[in-house]
Structures are given as C-alpha cells and as structure tokens.
C-alpha cells in the first residue's frame, strides 16, 4: 500500500496578514539569505540560465516573500544622495504555485522565485529611470489561489523613509484657523512627524542585511494617543486645537514605539490613515528597519 502524500491534493488556505508579516527565526537568517544570494549569483553568472546541476531550493510563499523584499532592499535600497518628490509605483507579479503543503501554504519553485527577483530588479531599474531614484520596496501577496500567488511590489522613491522626529522633539503645530477633515488630518499629522531627506543611519556593509518590519496600531485600541470617535466618519472636521492635540499625542505614541536606543533598529517612517466602520479612527503604520549580521559571505 502506498502511504505517500501528494502535496498537490491540498487547497491553498492562508492568512494574508500572517504571510506578509513573516519573520524567520534569527538563527536561520544567515543561511536562508546566503543560499538565496548564491542562487541569484548562479543565475546572473550563467547568462540568465542556471548552471548545469545547480538547483534553487523550493520555498514556502511566506519565506519567498521575505527573501524577495530583504534582498531587494539590502542590495538596492537607500543608495541615492539626492531625492525627487515622493513617488510610489505598484507592480504585480503572478507566480505559479508548484504545490500546496499540508498547512495550505503555497510552495514556490526555487528557479521561479529567483526569476521573479531578477524581474523585480529590472523593474526598479525602470522605476529609477522614470522617477530618478529607488528608495525602498515592500513586497506583499495580495491574492492566493491553489494555482497562483499574486505578488505586489510597492516601489517607493523620493522623500520620507528618512526617519521621524526623535523623542523630545515636537512637530511644528498647525497654525491658527486651520481646519481639516479627519481623513486629511491623518495624512498631515504623519507629514509633520516624518523627516524628509536622504538620511540613512548605517554604512552599507555586505556583512549585514536590511529587514523591514511593519506593524499597525489604531485609535480604537489606543484612544489616549490617536483620534477615535465611537460614531461618525472620516469626514468629521477637526479644528486647530483638536488637530494640535492629536498631533502631539500621536508624536508621544511614536516616541513610545521608537527603538531609538537600539543601534541596529531605526524607525524609518510612519504613515497614517483614517478608517470608518460605524466608528471612526486613525490608524498608524510603523516602518522599522533592522540590520542583521549574516557574516562575510556564503559557506
């Protein structure tokens, strides 16, 4: 009797938020990253064809996305000294799932996702020629079926991703007679807390990789810091006093989450949005860059 299991019998079933926020165990990061780097180098050194006998290792979707984003930002992010206006371009890549594992996670063919990475590199090169500079990329999956995974590259260039105002430094208040709908207030508050420019806290070093960690908090859960009403919508108008109240309390919240004392972590940006679902609230997204030591090269 054949007791082997056919992975293709499973149906894809994943939580997109969990997949997009995957973070590998730190103990495996050096080998994980270096093995992918070896596969990319093998492809690039053989005229876009893998060397005879070289096989890129298949990876689950969450691990593949992490490798794509980490490799892109480590090798191409934060390289420019002058910046144009902030621009975001979104590109979509469709990857055919090789199989589905017992947990419902798609497994991606090793050569296929190396090919996707090389395609992304070409894409940001194009973005760079259009908008002058690539600053940073975020890679996420937007849809998963049993057959395919739709992967989004959000390529950003220009101002921001240059840090936030440090703890103890207050943003410039809104001037008298300023009024804003809650929707626009969220955007303007983030603009006042983010720093524009080309700041980057570390020297580029091949012994380190750059990881992008992102997490979100809402006024529904933190009303002492972020705007929240148990009714209404994002069209509610805030006057100058309310705007400045939430500007300063939001900055206090940013300070609480800022890893200012960790030399290997840096709050590169925040973004804010307003959401309405019976109640209305601001949501803040924290973007923290981390550098992780991987050693001088592959084994």
KAHU-V7589 format. One record per residue. RES is the residue in one letter. SS is DSSP state (hx for helix, st for strand, lp for the rest). PSI is psi in whole degrees, -180 to 180 (999 if undefined). D_CENTER is the distance of its C-alpha to the mean C-alpha in whole Angstrom. Layout:
{{RES/SS/PSI/D_CENTER} {RES/SS/PSI/D_CENTER}}
This chain:
{{X/lp/134/47} {X/lp/114/44} {X/lp/10/41} {X/lp/153/38} {X/lp/129/35} {X/lp/113/34} {X/hx/-25/30} {X/hx/-7/30} {X/hx/-15/32} {X/lp/156/29} {X/lp/137/27} {X/lp/131/23} {X/lp/100/22} {X/lp/153/19} {X/lp/114/17} {X/hx/-38/14} {X/hx/-40/12} {X/hx/-44/13} {X/hx/-45/12} {X/hx/-17/9} {X/lp/22/9} {X/lp/138/11} {X/lp/117/12} {X/lp/161/15} {X/lp/133/18} {X/hx/-28/18} {X/hx/-23/22} {X/hx/-6/20} {X/hx/-48/18} {X/hx/-48/20} {X/hx/-38/22} {X/hx/-49/19} {X/hx/-45/17} {X/hx/-34/21} {X/hx/-37/22} {X/hx/-41/19} {X/hx/-39/20} {X/hx/-41/24} {X/hx/-42/23} {X/hx/-43/21} {X/hx/-38/24} {X/hx/-40/27} {X/hx/-47/26} {X/hx/-30/26} {X/lp/0/29} {X/lp/35/31} {X/lp/48/30} {X/lp/13/28} {X/lp/141/30} {X/lp/145/29} {X/lp/150/32} {X/lp/130/35} {X/lp/-8/34} {X/lp/128/31} {X/lp/124/28} {X/lp/137/25} {X/lp/134/24} {X/lp/147/23} {X/st/148/20} {X/st/157/19} {X/hx/-45/16} {X/hx/-42/13} {X/hx/-38/14} {X/hx/-45/14} {X/hx/-43/10} {X/hx/-44/10} {X/hx/-41/12} {X/hx/-51/11} {X/hx/-46/8} {X/hx/-43/9} {X/hx/-41/12} {X/hx/-49/11} {X/hx/-34/10} {X/hx/-41/13} {X/hx/-23/15} {X/hx/-12/14} {X/lp/152/12} {X/lp/46/14} {X/lp/-15/17} {X/lp/148/19} {X/lp/-22/22} {X/lp/152/22} {X/lp/148/20} {X/lp/-177/21} {X/lp/149/20} {X/lp/130/16} {X/st/140/15} {X/st/129/13} {X/st/139/14} {X/st/129/13} {X/st/144/14} {X/st/139/15} {X/st/133/16} {X/st/123/19} {X/st/131/19} {X/st/126/23} {X/st/130/23} {X/st/-38/25} {X/st/177/26} {X/st/129/25} {X/lp/179/25} {X/lp/-19/27} {X/lp/-1/24} {X/lp/6/23} {X/lp/128/20} {X/st/145/21} {X/st/130/21} {X/st/133/20} {X/lp/134/23} {X/hx/-45/22} {X/hx/-35/23} {X/hx/-44/22} {X/hx/-21/18} {X/hx/-41/19} {X/hx/-41/21} {X/hx/-40/17} {X/hx/-47/16} {X/hx/-35/19} {X/hx/-39/18} {X/hx/-40/15} {X/hx/-43/16} {X/hx/-38/19} {X/hx/-45/17} {X/hx/-23/15} {X/hx/-41/19} {X/hx/-45/20} {X/hx/-40/18} {X/hx/-38/19} {X/hx/-29/22} {X/hx/-44/22} {X/hx/8/20} {X/lp/-40/21} {X/lp/143/18} {X/lp/127/14} {X/lp/-51/12} {X/st/152/8} {X/st/144/7} {X/st/129/4} {X/st/124/6} {X/st/159/8} {X/st/135/11} {X/st/-24/13} {X/st/141/17} {X/st/128/19} {X/lp/176/22} {X/lp/-27/25} {X/lp/-40/25} {X/st/161/22} {X/st/128/18} {X/st/117/16} {X/st/131/13} {X/st/130/11} {X/st/116/9} {X/st/106/8} {X/st/120/10} {X/st/144/10} {X/st/162/14} {X/lp/-157/16} {X/lp/168/16} {X/lp/-176/14} {X/lp/36/11} {X/lp/16/15} {X/lp/176/15} {X/st/165/17} {X/lp/132/20} {X/lp/160/21} {X/lp/138/23} {X/lp/-10/27} {X/lp/117/26} {X/lp/144/26} {X/lp/161/25} {X/lp/125/28} {X/lp/160/29} {X/lp/138/30} {X/lp/161/33} {X/lp/148/36} {X/lp/11/36} {X/lp/133/33} {X/lp/144/32} {X/st/141/29} {X/st/154/28} {X/hx/-33/25} {X/hx/-50/23} {X/hx/-28/23} {X/hx/-41/23} {X/hx/-45/20} {X/hx/-45/19} {X/hx/-36/21} {X/hx/-44/21} {X/hx/-41/17} {X/hx/-36/19} {X/hx/-23/21} {X/hx/-34/19} {X/st/152/17} {X/lp/130/18} {X/lp/149/18} {X/lp/-158/19} {X/lp/25/18} {X/lp/137/18} {X/lp/130/17} {X/lp/-12/18} {X/lp/157/19} {X/lp/142/21} {X/lp/128/19} {X/lp/122/21} {X/lp/-12/21} {X/lp/-6/21} {X/st/148/18} {X/st/159/14} {X/st/123/11} {X/st/139/9} {X/st/116/5} {X/st/131/7} {X/st/137/6} {X/st/161/10} {X/st/148/12} {X/st/149/16} {X/st/156/18} {X/lp/-23/22} {X/lp/-36/23} {X/lp/-20/23} {X/lp/60/23} {X/lp/-16/26} {X/lp/-15/27} {X/lp/-39/24} {X/lp/149/22} {X/lp/134/24} {X/st/135/26} {X/st/140/29} {X/lp/7/30} {X/lp/176/31} {X/lp/-159/31} {X/lp/-179/28} {X/lp/1/26} {X/lp/-4/29} {X/lp/135/30} {X/st/130/31} {X/st/133/31} {X/lp/-180/33} {X/hx/-45/33} {X/hx/-44/33} {X/hx/-41/31} {X/hx/-47/28} {X/hx/-33/29} {X/hx/-48/29} {X/hx/-27/26} {X/hx/-48/24} {X/hx/-39/26} {X/hx/-34/25} {X/hx/-42/21} {X/hx/-40/22} {X/hx/-40/23} {X/hx/-39/21} {X/hx/-44/18} {X/hx/-40/20} {X/hx/-30/21} {X/hx/1/17} {X/lp/120/17} {X/lp/52/17} {X/lp/-27/20} {X/lp/3/22} {X/lp/113/20} {X/lp/-13/20} {X/lp/9/17} {X/st/144/15} {X/st/126/14} {X/st/106/12} {X/st/-25/11} {X/st/155/11} {X/st/155/12} {X/st/157/12} {X/st/145/15} {X/st/164/16} {X/st/136/20} {X/st/145/21} {X/st/124/24} {X/lp/86/25} {X/lp/-59/29} {X/lp/168/28} {X/st/144/25} {X/st/158/23} {X/st/144/20} {X/st/133/16} {X/st/136/14} {X/st/124/10} {X/st/135/10} {X/st/108/7} {X/st/124/9} {X/st/141/9} {X/st/138/12} {X/st/136/14} {X/st/131/16} {X/st/130/20} {X/lp/-2/20} {X/lp/180/24} {X/lp/-11/25} {X/lp/-173/25} {X/lp/160/26} {X/lp/999/29}}
